[in-house]
Amino acid sequence: MAPATIVLPTPHPFRLDFTVWALRRREKNTIDRWHNGQYSRVIVADGHTVRLTATQDTAGAEPALMVTMESATPISEQATREGRQLVHKTLGLGVDLQPFYDLAGDDPVIGPLVVRFRGMRPPRFPTVFEGLINAIACQQVTLDLGILLLNRLSQRFGPQLIDHGAVLHGFPAAGDLADVPEQAIRELGFSRQKARAIQQLAAHVDDASVDLARLDGLTNDEAVTELSRIHGIGRWSAEYVLLRGLGRVDTFPGDDVGAQNNLQRLFHLAGKPTYDRIRQLTSPWHPYEGFVYFHLLLDKLRANGAL
């Protein structure tokens, strides 16, 4: 495959491993892969299927990412620009975290977590569409099952790249799913309601009757209202997309069961906190509530032996 290499400066501090694990959530995730200190993902750049691989370079005084793009066709300048932009956005490299570190330094509750995972950046999915499909897949099921369903969706309908005889899969775009029969999605293990929501969303995004790009110009409350108009999207899914799709680190998905459990442990509560109680508990961390959400996720992964 024809390679191209990008050297991407990163903010200090930076930890690629923590950032990628906050993005991928589970080891079985085959879309966002982590192996031997390398993050890799199949993307479509300038119309061509590309394998993007990122490795952290710690040899110099400042952290940097060595990003390699490989494809069966030559890598164009446009593809290189798209790859650079995707890495910058997906790995949260443009977020200024110093105010958060200043805030957390005096906080006895989250201070130890922040020290433990210092250098993690707030990740986000490459597109809001991918964030929405993730939310739909993970509704009312375990995260393990949701990740498995997303893997199957990518393997069946996503872009493919062959590397040394192995077939690698990327996440499908709206155009890849717009004309897929609902039954074909159900065959992957999705419920009837989720299959319909995925197919309808893909079709509406593909024909531009749903314009996800306009969400960038809306406030959080406005974006939640707009997202909730999409079939199959409720409050949890909308807030999940705010954080993981739009990069709104001031959003803590209060209906997230895993996050409720994490806060219960963090504050030694007798039971799971309600949505309103979560708003109250996380308010001292504003506008970085969502970044704490990622810290709690990593802490749970560490406790389970994944990190």
C-alpha positions as CSV (number, residue, x, y, z in Angstrom):
1,M,0.0,0.0,0.0
2,A,1.1,3.5,-0.7
3,P,2.0,5.4,2.6
4,A,2.1,9.0,3.6
5,T,3.3,10.2,7.0
6,I,2.2,13.2,9.0
7,V,3.9,14.6,12.1
8,L,1.3,16.2,14.3
9,P,2.3,18.3,17.3
10,T,0.2,17.6,20.3
11,P,-0.6,19.7,23.4
12,H,1.3,19.0,26.6
13,P,0.4,16.8,28.5
14,F,-0.8,14.1,26.1
15,R,-1.4,10.4,26.4
16,L,-2.5,8.6,23.3
17,D,-3.3,5.4,25.1
18,F,-5.7,7.0,27.6
19,T,-7.4,9.0,24.9
20,V,-7.9,6.0,22.6
21,W,-9.3,3.9,25.4
22,A,-11.8,6.6,26.3
23,L,-12.8,6.6,22.6
24,R,-13.0,2.8,22.1
25,R,-14.4,1.8,25.5
26,R,-14.0,-1.9,25.1
27,E,-11.2,-4.2,23.9
28,K,-13.5,-5.9,21.4
29,N,-14.0,-2.7,19.5
30,T,-12.8,-3.5,16.0
31,I,-13.4,-0.1,14.5
32,D,-11.1,1.9,16.8
33,R,-8.2,-0.5,17.3
34,W,-5.3,-0.3,19.8
35,H,-2.4,-2.7,19.5
36,N,1.2,-2.4,20.6
37,G,1.0,1.3,21.3
38,Q,-0.7,2.1,18.0
39,Y,-4.1,3.5,17.3
40,S,-5.6,2.5,13.9
41,R,-8.8,3.0,12.0
42,V,-10.0,2.6,8.5
43,I,-11.4,5.8,7.1
44,V,-12.5,7.2,3.7
45,A,-10.4,10.2,2.7
46,D,-10.7,12.1,-0.6
47,G,-13.0,9.2,-1.8
48,H,-10.4,6.4,-1.1
49,T,-10.3,3.8,1.7
50,V,-7.3,4.5,3.9
51,R,-5.9,2.9,7.0
52,L,-4.8,5.6,9.4
53,T,-2.3,4.6,12.1
54,A,-1.2,7.0,15.0
55,T,1.8,6.4,17.3
56,Q,2.9,8.8,20.1
57,D,6.5,10.0,19.7
58,T,7.9,10.8,23.1
59,A,11.6,11.2,22.1
60,G,11.5,15.0,21.8
61,A,10.9,17.7,24.3
62,E,7.2,18.0,23.2
63,P,4.8,15.2,22.5
64,A,3.9,14.5,18.9
65,L,1.9,12.0,16.9
66,M,3.4,10.1,14.0
67,V,0.4,9.5,11.7
68,T,0.7,7.1,8.8
69,M,-1.9,6.9,6.1
70,E,-1.9,3.8,3.8
71,S,-4.0,3.0,0.8
72,A,-4.1,0.9,-2.3
73,T,-3.9,4.2,-4.2
74,P,-1.6,7.2,-3.8
75,I,-2.4,9.4,-0.9
76,S,-3.5,12.9,-2.3
77,E,-2.9,16.2,-0.5
78,Q,-6.6,16.4,0.1
79,A,-6.7,13.0,1.7
80,T,-3.7,14.0,3.9
81,R,-5.6,17.2,5.0
82,E,-8.7,15.1,5.8
83,G,-6.6,12.6,7.8
84,R,-4.9,15.4,9.8
85,Q,-8.3,17.1,10.5
86,L,-9.9,13.8,11.6
87,V,-7.0,13.0,14.0
88,H,-7.1,16.5,15.5
89,K,-10.8,16.3,16.1
90,T,-11.2,12.7,17.1
91,L,-8.4,12.8,19.7
92,G,-9.4,16.2,21.1
93,L,-6.2,18.0,20.4
94,G,-7.8,21.4,20.0
95,V,-9.3,21.5,23.6
96,D,-7.5,23.7,26.1
97,L,-7.4,21.7,29.3
98,Q,-5.3,23.9,31.5
99,P,-8.4,25.6,33.1
100,F,-9.7,22.1,33.9
101,Y,-6.4,21.1,35.5
102,D,-6.4,24.3,37.5
103,L,-10.0,23.5,38.7
104,A,-9.3,19.8,39.5
105,G,-6.1,20.5,41.4
106,D,-8.0,21.7,44.4
107,D,-10.8,19.2,44.2
108,P,-10.4,16.3,46.6
109,V,-13.0,14.2,44.8
110,I,-11.6,14.2,41.2
111,G,-8.1,15.4,41.9
112,P,-6.6,11.9,42.2
113,L,-8.4,10.7,39.0
114,V,-7.0,13.7,37.1
115,V,-3.5,12.9,38.3
116,R,-3.9,9.2,37.4
117,F,-5.1,9.9,33.8
118,R,-3.2,13.1,33.2
119,G,-2.7,13.6,29.4
120,M,-6.0,12.1,28.3
121,R,-7.7,14.3,25.7
122,P,-11.5,14.3,25.3
123,P,-12.2,12.1,22.3
124,R,-15.1,12.3,19.9
125,F,-16.4,10.3,17.0
126,P,-15.3,11.5,13.6
127,T,-18.9,12.4,12.7
128,V,-22.1,13.2,14.5
129,F,-23.8,10.5,12.4
130,E,-21.4,7.9,13.8
131,G,-22.2,9.2,17.3
132,L,-25.9,8.8,16.7
133,I,-25.6,5.3,15.4
134,N,-23.5,4.4,18.5
135,A,-26.1,5.9,20.7
136,I,-28.9,3.9,19.0
137,A,-26.9,0.6,19.1
138,C,-26.1,1.0,22.9
139,Q,-29.6,2.0,24.1
140,Q,-31.0,-0.4,26.8
141,V,-28.3,-3.0,26.3
142,T,-24.9,-3.6,27.8
143,L,-22.0,-1.7,26.3
144,D,-20.4,-5.0,25.3
145,L,-23.4,-6.0,23.2
146,G,-23.7,-2.5,21.7
147,I,-20.0,-2.6,20.6
148,L,-20.6,-6.1,19.1
149,L,-23.5,-4.8,17.1
150,L,-21.5,-1.8,15.9
151,N,-18.7,-4.2,14.8
152,R,-21.1,-6.3,12.8
153,L,-22.6,-3.2,11.2
154,S,-19.2,-2.1,10.1
155,Q,-18.1,-5.5,8.9
156,R,-21.3,-5.8,6.8
157,F,-21.7,-2.3,5.4
158,G,-18.6,-0.3,6.1
159,P,-15.6,0.4,3.8
160,Q,-13.1,-2.4,3.6
161,L,-9.3,-2.5,3.2
162,I,-7.1,-5.6,2.8
163,D,-3.8,-5.6,4.6
164,H,-1.6,-8.6,4.3
165,G,-4.6,-10.8,3.7
166,A,-6.6,-9.4,6.6
167,V,-9.8,-7.5,5.9
168,L,-10.1,-4.3,7.9
169,H,-13.4,-2.5,8.2
170,G,-14.3,1.1,8.8
171,F,-17.5,2.7,10.1
172,P,-20.3,3.0,7.5
173,A,-21.3,6.5,6.3
174,A,-24.9,7.5,5.9
175,G,-24.7,6.7,2.1
176,D,-23.5,3.2,2.9
177,L,-26.7,2.5,4.9
178,A,-29.3,4.7,3.2
179,D,-30.6,2.0,0.8
180,V,-30.0,-1.0,3.1
181,P,-33.2,-2.9,3.8
182,E,-34.3,-2.7,7.4
183,Q,-34.3,-6.5,7.6
184,A,-30.6,-6.7,6.7
185,I,-29.8,-4.5,9.7
186,R,-32.1,-6.7,11.9
187,E,-30.2,-9.8,10.8
188,L,-27.1,-8.4,12.6
189,G,-28.9,-8.5,16.0
190,F,-30.6,-5.1,16.1
191,S,-34.2,-4.9,17.3
192,R,-36.8,-3.9,14.9
193,Q,-37.0,-0.4,16.4
194,K,-33.3,0.2,16.3
195,A,-33.0,-1.2,12.7
196,R,-35.7,1.2,11.6
197,A,-34.1,4.2,13.4
198,I,-30.7,3.5,11.8
199,Q,-32.1,3.1,8.3
200,Q,-34.3,6.1,8.5
201,L,-31.5,8.3,10.0
202,A,-29.1,7.2,7.3
203,A,-31.6,7.9,4.5
204,H,-32.5,11.3,5.9
205,V,-28.8,12.3,6.4
206,D,-28.0,11.1,2.9
207,D,-30.7,13.1,1.2
208,A,-30.0,16.1,3.4
209,S,-33.5,16.2,5.0
210,V,-31.6,16.0,8.3
211,D,-28.7,18.5,8.5
212,L,-26.4,17.4,11.3
213,A,-23.9,20.1,10.4
214,R,-26.2,22.8,11.7
215,L,-25.9,21.4,15.3
216,D,-22.5,23.1,15.6
217,G,-24.2,26.5,15.7
218,L,-26.8,25.6,18.4
219,T,-26.6,25.8,22.2
220,N,-26.6,22.5,24.1
221,D,-30.4,22.8,24.9
222,E,-31.2,23.7,21.3
223,A,-29.1,20.8,20.1
224,V,-30.8,18.3,22.5
225,T,-34.2,19.6,21.2
226,E,-33.1,19.2,17.6
227,L,-31.6,15.7,18.1
228,S,-34.7,14.6,20.0
229,R,-36.7,15.1,16.8
230,I,-34.8,12.2,15.2
231,H,-36.7,8.9,15.4
232,G,-35.2,6.8,18.1
233,I,-33.3,9.6,19.9
234,G,-34.2,10.5,23.5
235,R,-32.5,12.5,26.2
236,W,-29.7,10.1,26.9
237,S,-28.9,9.6,23.3
238,A,-28.9,13.4,22.6
239,E,-26.6,14.2,25.5
240,Y,-24.4,11.3,24.5
241,V,-24.1,12.8,21.1
242,L,-23.4,16.2,22.5
243,L,-20.4,14.9,24.3
244,R,-19.1,12.2,22.0
245,G,-20.2,13.5,18.6
246,L,-20.1,17.3,19.1
247,G,-17.3,17.5,21.6
248,R,-19.3,19.4,24.2
249,V,-17.2,18.6,27.2
250,D,-19.6,20.6,29.5
251,T,-22.2,17.8,29.0
252,F,-22.5,14.8,31.4
253,P,-25.1,12.3,30.1
254,G,-27.2,12.0,33.3
255,D,-29.2,9.0,32.1
256,D,-26.1,7.0,31.4
257,V,-26.3,3.9,33.6
258,G,-22.5,3.3,33.6
259,A,-21.9,6.9,34.6
260,Q,-24.5,6.7,37.3
261,N,-22.7,3.7,38.8
262,N,-19.4,5.5,38.5
263,L,-20.7,8.5,40.4
264,Q,-22.2,6.3,43.0
265,R,-18.8,4.8,43.7
266,L,-17.0,8.1,43.5
267,F,-19.3,9.8,46.1
268,H,-20.0,6.6,48.1
269,L,-23.7,7.0,47.6
270,A,-26.3,4.5,49.0
271,G,-28.0,4.3,45.6
272,K,-27.8,5.4,42.0
273,P,-28.1,9.2,41.7
274,T,-31.1,10.6,39.8
275,Y,-30.7,12.8,36.8
276,D,-31.2,16.0,38.8
277,R,-28.8,14.8,41.5
278,I,-26.2,14.2,38.9
279,R,-26.6,17.7,37.6
280,Q,-26.0,18.9,41.2
281,L,-23.0,16.6,41.8
282,T,-21.3,17.5,38.6
283,S,-22.0,21.3,38.7
284,P,-18.7,22.2,40.5
285,W,-16.8,20.8,37.5
286,H,-18.5,23.1,34.9
287,P,-17.7,23.5,32.1
288,Y,-15.8,20.2,32.1
289,E,-18.4,17.7,33.4
290,G,-18.1,15.6,30.3
291,F,-14.3,15.4,30.7
292,V,-14.8,14.0,34.2
293,Y,-17.2,11.5,32.6
294,F,-14.2,10.2,30.5
295,H,-12.0,10.1,33.6
296,L,-14.6,7.9,35.4
297,L,-14.8,5.6,32.4
298,L,-11.0,5.1,32.4
299,D,-11.0,4.5,36.1
300,K,-13.6,1.7,35.6
301,L,-11.6,0.2,32.8
302,R,-8.5,0.3,35.0
303,A,-10.4,-1.4,37.8
304,N,-11.5,-4.1,35.4
305,G,-8.0,-4.7,34.2
306,A,-8.4,-3.3,30.7
307,L,-5.8,-0.5,31.4
